[in-house]
């Protein structure tokens, strides 16, 4: 019996390591992408790149509001975001978004575009990373979220598409971030259900 438990433990560790190397997106993940779906791009000095913020793997049919914080490192300029015509951003802190839509945004193929914005680098060829995290006054404690437009108007937790708040969701002039899922036994089980 002890040998069986040991063998299963070793297999679990081995499979967990393989799961960590996969490009795994979880339900209700939020990411930043180019128009062709890439999470990285190369651009010259002060050459604008249009980016799209998407919720992927949505578990709700619509989004009526959302909140998250956008931060970055590197010599990057972020231009003002564009939302649908009837949206309002009520956030007051720099880089934070607390947006409500007058008309709920429907999910198409399990995803919704929340906003678009342009960025450009002021350092020729210098890598710049974008991160998504919670707002200072998060509705859900310490995580970005959106409101579905079902009868109960549930708050839905969003996770960065690359697996963690400390991993960039987009890189300009650098190597694309790889999406990973944490190597817990529960996460491993969900891969094989």
Buried (B, 14 or more C-beta within 10 A) or exposed (E): EEEEEEEEEEEBEEBBEEBBEEEBBBBBBBBBBBEEEEBBBEBEEEEEBEBBBBBBBBEBEBBBBBBBBBBBEBBBEBEEBEBEEEBEBEBEEEBBBBBBBEEBBEBEEEBBBBBBBBBBBEEEEBBBBBBBBBBEEBBBEEBBBBBBBEEEEEBBBBBBBBBBBEBBBBBBBBEEBBBBBBBEEEBBEBEEE
